[in-house]
């Protein structure tokens, strides 16, 4: 028994030493840093961070842009439009069973009830209460009520529309100023730019959808003046009149129509560039109508076919096809087969571009026109007339043209197909089959929403 005591003491000593060594090693290992990651692991982490950074940055950009623009977006309720006519299917957004908040009361001041017949969106462009929307949203309305982003409801005091461009203005008033949207420059937009559409589809106010600019310079038969932007941002019934904004939160277009076969969104929407919409809105606000200038000529594009016939460079400018006798252009000295290179110092290559430049200049103003004639450039000065009367309110007797000029004009008229023409002073549709854009659907045209 006594021999076992030294062995027990020796065992306890070994155990104590083992515990001490283990503790010392554990404390020592805690002070040693982890092994450095391998080069492959580092590259993988960097790639993952880079991949995630793009979408996250884009998400933040969407969020910031929507936050900036949403307070200036409104819902527009129209009452009493064509109440004697059956409702169209596209007005389904006025169905009381639709989602979203209930529309404002339809009782008029005299106590008579006016039915709600239309719903759309709009954007405040001036702190005094000037709102841009679509003409088809308010056209024929006996009463228009605007619902602000904070759900405040204000009845409009002024409503003016322009059917040719589908732009309208609504003015509301209150003591405090309104939150106006920042206005961008639609001329700087390029295909592929990100945009957000904000509006009230199906009464769901302040709905935001994202997309890109899919194409530019589109035309629709229902919108006879101006070119449109095409986007794949979701636009549905109720979005009409709402803004398309860029990633800076600036309004760059007004949503106006969709191409559809079933009445709903199918990936193709159209918007009016804000530069065009703002000019029209200013005209409606100041004059109650749009005063479009004209010079009294018919134009043709110098596409390859026409340029070859006339032995001129493709895209040199805009070909003067016909000059109205006694018109502003006739008085300025413009002749058939002249090629307009610049108007008011702005370079033009397509009839639609020249039309937009001309109609936005003040009626009665003098503008320089640089032309190409018989191998030489020259500058003429033209006084702008009105679209309704390109003869400046008077008529000049027709003068006999020299036989050589008359023969050239007759030949040009014979060679030039009618569908290649674009009319500057006419309110007719400016779409030309020679343009890059193709018809949306001949049997199922784009529907205005």
DAHU-V136533 format. One record per pair of residues at least 4 apart in sequence whose ideal C-beta (glycine too) atoms are under 8 Angstrom apart, sorted by the first residue. I is the first residue (numbers start at 1). J is the second residue. D is the distance in whole Angstrom. If there is no record, write none. Layout:
I|J|D, I|J|D
//
This chain:
1|5|8, 3|7|7, 4|8|6, 5|9|6, 6|10|6, 7|11|6, 8|12|6, 9|13|6, 10|14|7, 11|15|6, 12|16|6, 13|17|6, 14|18|6, 15|19|6, 16|20|6, 17|21|6, 18|22|6, 19|23|6, 20|24|6, 21|25|6, 22|26|6, 23|27|6, 24|28|6, 25|29|6, 26|30|7, 27|31|7, 28|32|7, 37|41|4, 37|42|6, 37|45|8, 38|42|7, 39|43|6, 40|44|6, 41|45|6, 42|46|6, 43|47|6, 44|48|6, 45|49|6, 46|50|6, 47|51|6, 48|52|6, 49|53|6, 50|54|7, 51|55|8, 52|56|6, 53|57|6, 54|58|6, 55|59|6, 56|60|7, 57|61|6, 58|62|6, 58|194|7, 59|63|6, 60|64|6, 61|65|6, 61|194|8, 61|247|5, 62|66|6, 62|196|6, 62|208|8, 62|210|6, 62|247|7, 63|67|6, 64|68|6, 64|249|7, 65|69|6, 65|196|6, 65|245|6, 65|246|7, 65|247|5, 65|248|7, 65|249|4, 66|70|6, 66|196|6, 66|198|7, 66|208|5, 66|245|8, 66|249|8, 67|249|7, 68|182|7, 68|248|8, 68|249|3, 69|73|7, 69|181|6, 69|182|8, 69|196|8, 69|198|6, 69|243|6, 69|245|5, 69|249|5, 69|250|8, 69|251|7, 70|149|6, 70|198|6, 70|206|5, 70|208|7, 71|149|5, 71|179|4, 72|123|6, 72|124|5, 72|149|8, 72|178|8, 72|179|5, 72|180|6, 72|181|4, 72|243|8, 72|251|8, 73|121|6, 73|122|7, 73|123|6, 73|124|8, 73|149|6, 73|181|8, 73|198|5, 73|199|7, 73|206|6, 73|242|6, 73|243|6, 74|121|7, 74|122|5, 74|123|7, 74|124|6, 74|131|6, 74|146|5, 74|147|6, 74|148|6, 74|149|7, 75|119|7, 75|120|8, 75|121|6, 75|122|8, 75|146|7, 75|147|4, 75|200|4, 75|203|8, 75|205|5, 76|118|8, 76|119|7, 76|120|5, 76|121|6, 76|122|5, 76|131|8, 76|133|5, 76|137|6, 76|138|7, 76|144|6, 76|145|8, 76|146|6, 76|147|8, 76|170|6, 76|241|6, 77|103|5, 77|104|6, 77|116|6, 77|118|8, 77|119|6, 77|144|7, 77|145|5, 77|146|8, 77|147|7, 78|116|7, 78|117|6, 78|118|4, 78|119|7, 78|120|7, 78|137|6, 78|138|5, 78|141|4, 78|143|8, 78|144|6, 79|106|5, 79|114|4, 79|115|7, 79|116|6, 79|117|6, 79|141|6, 79|142|6, 79|143|4, 79|144|7, 79|145|7, 80|114|4, 80|115|7, 80|117|6, 80|140|8, 80|141|6, 80|142|3, 80|143|6, 81|117|4, 81|118|5, 81|139|7, 81|140|4, 81|141|5, 81|142|8, 82|117|7, 82|140|6, 83|114|8, 83|115|6, 83|117|7, 87|91|5, 87|94|8, 87|117|7, 89|263|6, 90|237|6, 90|263|6, 90|447|6, 90|448|8, 90|449|6, 91|117|7, 91|118|6, 91|237|8, 92|98|7, 92|237|6, 92|263|8, 93|98|6, 93|119|5, 93|201|8, 93|202|5, 93|203|6, 93|237|5, 93|238|5, 94|98|8, 94|103|8, 94|116|5, 94|117|6, 94|118|7, 94|119|6, 96|102|8, 98|202|5, 98|203|5, 99|202|6, 99|203|6, 99|204|6, 100|200|7, 100|202|6, 100|203|3, 100|204|5, 100|205|7, 101|151|7, 101|203|6, 101|205|7, 103|116|5, 103|119|7, 103|145|8, 103|203|8, 104|145|5, 104|147|7, 104|153|5, 106|113|5, 106|114|5, 106|115|6, 106|116|6, 106|143|8, 107|111|6, 107|112|7, 107|113|6, 107|114|8, 108|112|5, 108|113|7, 108|114|6, 108|142|8, 108|143|7, 114|142|6, 114|143|6, 117|141|7, 118|137|6, 118|138|7, 118|141|7, 119|137|8, 119|200|7, 119|203|7, 119|237|8, 119|238|5, 120|133|6, 120|134|6, 120|137|3, 120|138|8, 120|199|8, 120|200|7, 120|238|6, 120|239|8, 120|240|4, 120|241|4, 120|242|8, 121|133|7, 121|137|8, 121|198|8, 121|199|4, 121|200|5, 121|238|7, 121|239|6, 121|240|6, 121|241|5, 121|242|3, 121|243|8, 121|255|7, 122|131|4, 122|132|6, 122|133|4, 122|137|8, 122|146|7, 122|170|6, 122|241|5, 122|242|7, 123|131|7, 123|132|6, 123|133|8, 123|181|5, 123|241|8, 123|242|6, 123|243|4, 123|251|6, 123|254|7, 124|129|7, 124|130|7, 124|131|5, 124|178|5, 124|179|6, 124|180|5, 124|181|6, 125|130|6, 125|131|7, 125|132|6, 125|180|6, 125|181|6, 125|183|7, 125|251|7, 125|278|7, 125|281|7, 126|130|4, 126|178|8, 126|180|6, 127|177|4, 127|178|5, 127|179|8, 127|180|5, 128|171|8, 128|173|8, 128|177|7, 128|178|7, 129|171|6, 129|172|4, 129|173|5, 129|174|7, 129|178|5, 130|169|6, 130|171|6, 130|281|7, 130|285|6, 131|146|6, 131|169|7, 131|170|4, 131|171|7, 131|172|7, 132|167|7, 132|168|8, 132|169|6, 132|241|7, 132|254|6, 132|277|6, 132|278|8, 132|281|5, 133|137|5, 133|138|6, 133|168|5, 133|169|8, 133|170|6, 133|240|7, 133|241|3, 133|254|8, 134|138|8, 134|166|5, 134|167|7, 134|168|6, 134|240|5, 134|241|4, 134|254|7, 134|256|5, 134|448|8, 135|139|5, 135|161|4, 135|162|6, 135|163|6, 135|165|7, 135|166|5, 135|167|6, 135|168|4, 136|166|6, 136|240|7, 136|448|5, 137|168|7, 137|240|5, 137|241|5, 138|144|5, 138|159|5, 138|161|6, 138|168|5, 138|170|7, 139|161|6, 139|163|7, 139|168|7, 141|159|7, 143|155|7, 144|155|7, 144|156|4, 144|159|5, 144|170|6, 145|153|6, 145|154|7, 145|155|5, 145|156|7, 146|153|7, 146|154|5, 146|155|8, 146|156|6, 146|170|6, 146|172|5, 147|151|6, 147|152|7, 147|153|5, 147|205|7, 148|152|4, 148|153|8, 148|154|7, 148|178|8, 149|179|8, 149|205|8, 149|206|6, 154|172|4, 154|173|7, 154|174|6, 155|172|8, 156|170|5, 156|171|6, 156|172|6, 157|171|6, 157|172|7, 157|173|5, 158|169|7, 158|170|7, 158|171|4, 159|168|7, 159|169|7, 159|170|5, 159|171|8, 160|168|6, 160|169|5, 160|284|4, 160|285|7, 160|288|5, 160|289|7, 161|167|7, 161|168|4, 161|169|8, 161|284|7, 162|166|7, 162|167|5, 162|168|7, 162|280|6, 162|283|8, 162|284|6, 162|289|7, 162|290|5, 164|223|7, 164|224|5, 164|225|4, 164|290|7, 164|427|6, 165|223|6, 165|224|8, 165|225|5, 165|226|5, 165|272|7, 165|276|7, 165|277|8, 165|280|5, 165|290|7, 166|222|7, 166|223|5, 166|256|5, 166|257|8, 166|272|7, 166|448|7, 167|254|7, 167|272|6, 167|276|8, 167|277|5, 167|280|4, 167|281|6, 167|284|7, 168|241|8, 168|284|7, 169|281|5, 169|284|5, 169|285|6, 171|285|7, 172|178|8, 174|178|8, 181|243|6, 181|245|8, 181|250|7, 181|251|5, 182|248|7, 182|249|6, 182|250|4, 182|251|7, 183|250|6, 183|251|6, 183|274|6, 183|278|6, 184|188|8, 184|245|8, 184|246|5, 184|248|7, 184|250|3, 184|251|6, 184|252|4, 184|274|6, 185|252|7, 185|274|8, 185|275|7, 186|229|7, 186|252|5, 186|253|6, 186|273|4, 186|274|5, 186|275|5, 186|276|7, 187|273|8, 187|275|6, 189|193|5, 189|213|6, 189|216|7, 189|229|7, 189|246|8, 189|252|6, 189|273|8, 190|213|7, 191|212|8, 191|213|5, 191|214|7, 191|215|6, 191|216|6, 192|212|6, 192|213|7, 193|212|6, 193|213|5, 193|246|7, 194|210|7, 194|211|8, 194|212|6, 194|246|7, 194|247|6, 195|210|8, 195|211|6, 195|212|7, 195|213|6, 195|231|6, 195|233|6, 195|244|5, 195|245|7, 195|246|6, 195|252|7, 195|253|8, 196|208|6, 196|209|7, 196|210|5, 196|211|8, 196|233|7, 196|244|7, 196|245|5, 196|247|8, 197|208|7, 197|209|5, 197|210|8, 197|211|7, 197|231|7, 197|233|4, 197|234|7, 197|235|6, 197|239|6, 197|242|7, 197|243|8, 197|244|5, 197|255|6, 197|269|7, 197|271|8, 198|206|7, 198|207|7, 198|208|5, 198|242|5, 198|243|6, 198|245|7, 199|207|6, 199|235|8, 199|238|6, 199|239|4, 199|240|7, 199|241|7, 199|242|3, 199|243|8, 199|255|6, 200|204|6, 200|205|4, 200|206|7, 200|207|7, 200|238|5, 200|239|7, 200|242|7, 201|207|6, 201|234|8, 201|235|8, 201|236|4, 201|237|6, 201|238|4, 201|239|5, 202|236|7, 202|237|7, 202|238|5, 203|238|6, 204|238|7, 207|239|8, 209|233|5, 209|234|4, 209|235|8, 210|233|6, 211|231|5, 211|232|4, 211|233|3, 211|234|7, 211|269|8, 212|231|7, 212|232|6, 212|233|8, 213|229|6, 213|230|7, 213|231|6, 214|230|4, 214|231|6, 214|232|5, 214|268|7, 215|229|8, 215|230|4, 215|437|7, 216|227|7, 216|229|6, 216|230|7, 217|227|4, 217|228|8, 217|352|7, 217|435|7, 217|436|7, 217|437|6, 218|227|6, 218|228|4, 218|229|7, 218|230|5, 218|270|6, 218|437|5, 219|223|7, 219|227|6, 219|228|7, 219|429|7, 219|430|6, 219|431|4, 219|435|7, 219|437|6, 220|228|7, 220|257|6, 220|270|6, 220|440|8, 220|445|8, 220|446|5, 220|448|8, 221|429|6, 221|431|7, 221|445|6, 222|257|7, 222|446|8, 222|448|6, 223|228|7, 223|256|7, 223|257|8, 223|272|8, 223|448|8, 224|427|6, 224|428|7, 224|429|5, 224|430|7, 225|292|8, 225|355|8, 225|359|7, 225|427|7, 225|430|8, 226|272|7, 226|273|8, 226|276|5, 226|356|7, 227|273|7, 227|276|8, 227|352|6, 227|356|8, 228|256|7, 228|257|8, 228|270|4, 228|271|6, 228|272|6, 228|273|8, 229|244|7, 229|253|5, 229|270|7, 229|271|5, 229|272|8, 229|273|6, 230|268|6, 230|269|7, 230|270|6, 231|235|8, 231|244|7, 231|253|8, 231|269|5, 231|270|8, 231|271|6, 232|267|5, 232|268|7, 232|269|7, 233|244|7, 233|269|6, 234|265|5, 234|269|7, 235|239|4, 235|240|8, 235|255|5, 235|257|8, 235|258|5, 235|265|6, 235|269|4, 235|270|8, 235|271|8, 235|449|7, 236|258|8, 236|264|6, 236|265|5, 236|449|7, 237|263|8, 237|264|8, 237|449|5, 238|449|8, 239|255|5, 239|269|8, 239|449|7, 240|255|6, 240|256|6, 240|257|8, 240|448|7, 240|449|5, 241|254|6, 241|255|7, 241|256|8, 242|254|7, 242|255|5, 243|251|4, 243|252|8, 243|253|7, 243|254|6, 243|255|7, 243|274|8, 244|251|7, 244|252|6, 244|253|4, 244|254|7, 244|255|6, 244|271|5, 245|249|6, 245|250|6, 245|251|6, 245|252|6, 246|250|5, 246|252|5, 251|274|5, 252|273|7, 252|274|5, 253|271|4, 253|272|6, 253|273|5, 253|274|5, 253|277|7, 254|271|6, 254|272|5, 254|274|7, 254|277|5, 255|269|7, 255|270|8, 255|271|5, 256|270|6, 256|271|6, 256|272|5, 256|448|7, 256|449|8, 257|269|7, 257|270|4, 257|446|5, 257|447|7, 257|448|4, 257|449|6, 258|265|6, 258|266|7, 258|268|6, 258|269|5, 258|270|7, 258|446|6, 258|447|6, 258|449|5, 259|266|7, 259|268|4, 259|269|8, 259|270|8, 259|440|4, 259|441|7, 259|445|8, 259|446|4, 259|447|8, 260|264|6, 260|265|7, 260|266|5, 260|268|8, 260|444|8, 260|446|7, 260|447|5, 260|449|8, 261|266|7, 261|441|7, 261|444|5, 262|266|7, 263|447|7, 265|269|7, 268|440|7, 268|446|8, 270|446|7, 272|276|6, 272|277|5, 273|277|7, 274|278|6, 275|279|7, 276|280|6, 276|356|7, 277|281|6, 278|282|6, 279|283|7, 279|360|6, 280|284|6, 280|290|6, 281|285|6, 282|286|6, 283|287|6, 283|289|7, 283|290|4, 283|291|6, 284|288|7, 284|289|7, 284|290|6, 287|291|6, 291|363|6, 291|386|7, 292|359|4, 292|386|7, 292|387|4, 293|358|6, 293|359|5, 293|360|7, 293|361|5, 293|362|7, 293|363|5, 293|365|8, 293|384|4, 293|385|7, 293|386|7, 293|387|7, 294|328|7, 294|358|7, 294|359|7, 294|384|7, 294|385|6, 294|386|6, 294|387|5, 294|390|5, 294|424|6, 294|425|3, 295|327|7, 295|328|4, 295|329|4, 295|332|7, 295|334|8, 295|358|6, 295|382|5, 295|384|6, 295|385|7, 295|390|6, 295|424|7, 295|425|7, 296|323|7, 296|324|4, 296|326|8, 296|327|2, 296|328|5, 296|329|5, 296|330|7, 296|385|7, 296|390|3, 296|391|7, 296|425|5, 297|320|5, 297|321|8, 297|322|7, 297|323|5, 297|324|7, 297|327|7, 297|329|5, 297|334|6, 297|424|6, 297|425|7, 298|320|8, 298|321|5, 298|322|4, 298|324|8, 298|421|6, 298|422|8, 298|423|6, 298|424|7, 298|426|8, 299|318|5, 299|319|6, 299|320|6, 299|321|6, 299|340|8, 299|351|4, 299|354|6, 299|355|8, 299|421|7, 299|422|5, 299|423|7, 299|424|6, 300|306|6, 300|318|8, 300|319|5, 300|321|4, 300|351|7, 300|416|5, 300|420|5, 300|421|6, 300|422|7, 301|306|7, 301|318|7, 301|319|7, 301|350|6, 301|351|6, 301|420|6, 301|422|7, 301|432|7, 301|434|6, 301|435|8, 302|306|6, 302|307|5, 302|310|8, 302|312|6, 302|313|8, 302|314|6, 302|315|6, 302|316|5, 302|317|7, 302|318|7, 302|319|5, 302|339|7, 302|349|8, 303|307|7, 303|314|7, 303|420|7, 303|434|5, 304|308|6, 304|314|5, 305|309|7, 305|434|8, 306|310|6, 306|319|6, 306|415|8, 306|416|7, 306|420|7, 307|311|8, 307|312|5, 307|313|6, 307|314|4, 307|315|8, 307|316|7, 309|415|5, 310|319|7, 310|337|7, 310|412|8, 312|316|5, 312|319|8, 312|339|7, 312|372|8, 315|349|5, 316|339|6, 316|341|7, 316|349|8, 316|372|6, 317|339|4, 317|340|5, 317|341|4, 317|342|8, 317|348|6, 317|349|6, 317|371|8, 317|372|6, 318|339|7, 318|340|5, 318|348|5, 318|349|7, 318|350|7, 318|351|6, 318|353|8, 318|354|5, 319|337|7, 319|338|8, 319|339|6, 319|340|8, 320|329|8, 320|334|6, 320|335|7, 320|336|6, 320|337|7, 320|338|4, 320|339|7, 320|340|7, 320|371|8, 321|336|7, 321|412|7, 321|413|7, 321|416|6, 321|421|6, 322|336|6, 322|409|8, 322|413|7, 323|327|7, 323|329|5, 323|330|5, 323|334|6, 323|335|6, 323|336|6, 324|329|7, 324|330|6, 324|390|6, 324|391|7, 324|425|7, 325|330|6, 325|395|8, 325|396|7, 325|398|5, 326|330|6, 326|331|8, 326|391|5, 326|394|7, 326|395|5, 326|396|4, 326|398|8, 327|331|7, 327|385|7, 327|390|4, 327|391|5, 327|392|8, 327|425|8, 328|332|6, 328|382|5, 328|383|6, 328|384|6, 328|385|4, 328|390|6, 328|391|7, 328|392|6, 329|334|4, 329|382|6, 329|390|8, 330|334|7, 330|396|7, 331|382|8, 331|383|7, 331|392|7, 331|396|7, 332|369|7, 332|380|5, 332|381|6, 332|382|4, 332|383|7, 333|380|5, 334|338|6, 334|369|7, 334|371|7, 334|380|6, 334|382|7, 335|373|7, 335|405|7, 336|405|7, 336|408|7, 336|409|4, 336|412|6, 337|373|8, 337|408|6, 337|409|7, 337|412|6, 338|371|5, 338|372|7, 338|373|5, 339|371|6, 339|372|4, 339|373|7, 340|348|6, 340|354|6, 340|369|6, 340|370|7, 340|371|6, 341|347|7, 341|348|7, 341|370|5, 341|371|6, 341|372|6, 341|377|7, 342|346|6, 342|347|6, 342|348|7, 342|368|8, 342|369|7, 342|370|4, 343|348|6, 343|354|6, 343|357|5, 343|358|6, 343|367|7, 343|368|8, 343|369|6, 343|370|8, 344|357|6, 344|361|6, 344|367|5, 344|368|6, 345|368|7, 346|357|5, 348|353|5, 348|354|4, 348|357|6, 349|353|6, 350|354|7, 350|422|8, 350|435|8, 351|355|6, 351|421|8, 351|422|3, 351|424|7, 351|430|7, 351|432|7, 352|356|7, 352|422|6, 352|430|5, 352|435|8, 353|357|6, 354|358|6, 354|424|6, 355|359|6, 355|422|7, 355|424|5, 355|430|6, 356|360|6, 357|361|7, 358|384|7, 358|424|6, 359|387|7, 359|424|8, 361|365|6, 361|367|6, 361|384|6, 362|384|7, 363|384|6, 363|385|7, 363|386|5, 364|383|7, 364|384|6, 365|383|7, 365|384|5, 366|381|6, 366|382|7, 366|383|5, 366|384|8, 367|381|7, 367|382|6, 367|384|6, 368|379|5, 368|380|7, 368|381|6, 369|379|7, 369|380|5, 369|381|7, 369|382|6, 370|377|6, 370|378|7, 370|379|5, 371|377|7, 371|378|6, 371|379|8, 371|380|6, 372|376|7, 372|377|6, 373|378|6, 383|392|7, 385|389|6, 385|390|5, 385|391|7, 385|392|5, 385|393|8, 385|425|8, 386|390|7, 387|425|6, 387|427|7, 389|393|6, 390|425|5, 391|395|6, 391|396|8, 401|405|5, 401|406|4, 401|409|7, 402|406|7, 403|407|6, 404|408|7, 405|409|6, 406|410|6, 407|411|6, 408|412|6, 409|413|6, 410|414|6, 411|415|6, 412|416|6, 416|420|6, 416|421|7, 419|432|7, 419|433|5, 419|434|8, 420|432|6, 420|433|8, 420|434|5, 421|432|7, 422|430|5, 422|432|6, 423|428|5, 423|430|7, 431|435|7, 431|437|8, 439|445|8, 440|444|8, 440|445|6, 440|446|5, 441|445|6, 441|446|8
//
